[in-house]
């Protein structure tokens, strides 16, 4: 079967923003893919945390993830359960990275309208023109029976102007 990608919404920031929200996501597709090219303004760090959640309330604890990462010098793994969001450690570049470089992330969300829990596959890479840029693979889970209608991507500071986000719906037909 051919997969057909349809752009649902896009957002290229013209000024800094603390988060990017995709809301009123139609339930007419089988899967969702969110592509992001992002950089943040947090402190002097080279890399910083990225978060993804599936509703506007941060008070719940129904997100979890397992992460495998490496940066050319070391490797790490982590597991977070019962969290307010799916967190990707070292998932975006900050002011300490080479100027005008951005991280790239892909979030693949199959069966987002299912009445079962929603898995998420996350593929992430940072860029800093150095020997220790991060490469991250994560598996996330949203424990909720509701269809995903809102996606919020955020970080510890602000995404800088030029960061871009594209949400696609996929029809498997």
C-alpha positions as CSV (number, residue, x, y, z in Angstrom):
1,X,0.0,0.0,0.0
2,X,1.2,3.5,-0.7
3,X,1.5,6.0,2.1
4,X,0.1,9.4,1.4
5,X,1.4,12.3,3.5
6,X,-0.9,15.4,3.8
7,X,0.4,18.6,5.4
8,X,-2.1,19.4,8.2
9,X,-0.3,22.4,9.6
10,X,3.1,24.1,9.6
11,X,4.7,26.8,11.7
12,X,8.0,28.6,11.0
13,X,8.7,31.0,13.9
14,X,9.3,34.6,13.0
15,X,10.1,35.4,16.7
16,X,10.9,33.3,19.8
17,X,8.2,31.1,21.3
18,X,8.1,29.0,24.4
19,X,6.2,26.2,22.7
20,X,4.4,25.3,19.5
21,X,0.9,23.8,19.6
22,X,-1.0,21.9,16.9
23,X,-4.6,21.8,18.0
24,X,-7.9,20.6,16.4
25,X,-6.0,17.8,14.7
26,X,-8.5,16.1,12.4
27,X,-9.2,12.4,13.0
28,X,-9.2,11.5,9.2
29,X,-5.8,10.0,9.0
30,X,-4.3,6.7,10.2
31,X,-1.0,8.1,11.6
32,X,0.7,11.4,12.3
33,X,4.3,12.6,11.7
34,X,5.7,15.8,13.2
35,X,9.0,17.0,11.7
36,X,10.8,19.8,13.5
37,X,14.0,21.8,12.9
38,X,14.7,23.7,16.2
39,X,17.1,25.7,18.3
40,X,16.6,27.2,21.7
41,X,17.8,30.3,23.7
42,X,18.5,28.6,27.0
43,X,21.6,29.7,28.8
44,X,25.0,28.8,27.3
45,X,24.4,25.0,26.9
46,X,25.2,23.3,23.7
47,X,22.2,20.9,24.1
48,X,18.9,21.1,26.0
49,X,15.8,19.0,26.8
50,X,12.9,18.9,24.4
51,X,9.3,17.9,25.5
52,X,6.3,16.5,23.7
53,X,2.8,16.2,25.2
54,X,-0.6,15.4,23.8
55,X,-2.9,17.7,25.7
56,X,-2.7,21.2,27.2
57,X,-2.8,20.2,30.8
58,X,0.6,19.6,32.3
59,X,-0.9,18.3,35.6
60,X,-1.3,14.7,34.4
61,X,1.3,12.0,34.5
62,X,0.4,9.7,31.6
63,X,3.4,10.2,29.4
64,X,6.5,7.9,29.4
65,X,9.6,7.2,27.3
66,X,12.7,5.1,27.0
67,X,15.7,6.9,25.3
68,X,19.0,5.7,23.8
69,X,21.5,8.3,23.0
70,X,25.1,8.8,21.9
71,X,27.3,11.8,21.1
72,X,30.5,10.4,19.6
73,X,32.2,10.4,23.0
74,X,29.7,8.5,25.2
75,X,26.4,6.6,25.2
76,X,23.5,6.7,27.6
77,X,20.1,5.4,28.2
78,X,17.2,6.6,30.3
79,X,13.6,5.6,31.2
80,X,11.0,8.0,32.5
81,X,7.5,6.9,33.4
82,X,4.4,8.7,34.7
83,X,5.6,12.1,33.5
84,X,3.9,15.3,32.4
85,X,5.4,14.9,28.9
86,X,7.7,12.7,26.8
87,X,11.1,14.2,27.4
88,X,14.1,14.0,25.0
89,X,17.3,14.8,27.0
90,X,19.9,16.7,24.9
91,X,17.2,16.8,22.2
92,X,17.7,20.4,20.9
93,X,20.6,22.8,20.4
94,X,21.2,25.9,22.5
95,X,23.4,29.0,22.4
96,X,26.5,27.0,23.2
97,X,26.2,25.2,19.8
98,X,27.7,26.5,16.6
99,X,25.8,29.6,15.4
100,X,22.9,28.9,13.0
101,X,22.8,25.2,13.6
102,X,19.5,23.4,14.4
103,X,18.5,20.0,15.8
104,X,16.1,17.8,13.7
105,X,13.4,15.7,15.2
106,X,10.8,13.3,13.7
107,X,7.9,12.1,15.9
108,X,5.9,9.2,14.3
109,X,2.6,8.5,16.0
110,X,0.7,5.5,14.6
111,X,-3.0,4.9,15.2
112,X,-3.5,8.3,16.9
113,X,-7.3,7.9,16.9
114,X,-7.2,4.4,18.5
115,X,-9.0,3.8,21.8
116,X,-5.7,2.2,23.1
117,X,-2.6,3.8,24.4
118,X,-0.6,5.8,21.8
119,X,3.0,4.8,21.1
120,X,5.5,7.4,19.6
121,X,8.7,6.7,17.8
122,X,11.2,9.6,18.1
123,X,14.3,10.1,15.9
124,X,16.4,13.1,16.9
125,X,19.8,14.5,16.0
126,X,21.6,17.7,17.1
127,X,24.1,19.6,15.1
128,X,27.0,21.7,16.4
129,X,29.8,21.2,14.0
130,X,31.7,19.4,16.8
131,X,32.7,15.9,17.6
132,X,30.0,15.4,20.2
133,X,26.6,16.2,18.6
134,X,23.8,13.9,19.9
135,X,22.0,11.2,18.1
136,X,18.9,10.0,20.0
137,X,16.3,7.3,19.5
138,X,13.3,7.1,21.8
139,X,10.1,5.2,22.3
140,X,7.4,7.1,23.9
141,X,3.9,6.2,25.2
142,X,0.8,8.3,25.9
143,X,-1.4,6.2,28.2
144,X,-4.9,7.5,27.2
145,X,-7.8,6.1,25.3
146,X,-8.7,9.4,23.7
147,X,-7.7,10.4,20.1
148,X,-4.9,12.8,19.9
149,X,-6.3,16.2,19.0
150,X,-3.5,18.5,20.4
151,X,0.3,18.2,20.2
152,X,2.5,20.6,22.2
153,X,6.3,20.7,21.6
154,X,8.3,22.7,24.1
155,X,11.7,23.1,25.9
156,X,13.2,24.8,28.9
157,X,13.4,28.2,27.3
158,X,12.2,29.5,23.9
159,X,12.5,28.2,20.4
160,X,14.3,30.8,18.4
161,X,13.1,32.5,15.2
162,X,13.7,30.2,12.2
163,X,12.7,27.0,14.1
164,X,10.1,25.2,11.9
165,X,7.5,22.5,12.6
166,X,5.4,20.5,10.2
167,X,2.6,18.2,11.1
168,X,1.5,15.6,8.5
169,X,-1.3,13.1,8.4
170,X,-0.7,9.7,6.8
171,X,-3.3,7.7,5.0
172,X,-2.3,4.1,4.4
173,X,-4.2,3.4,1.2
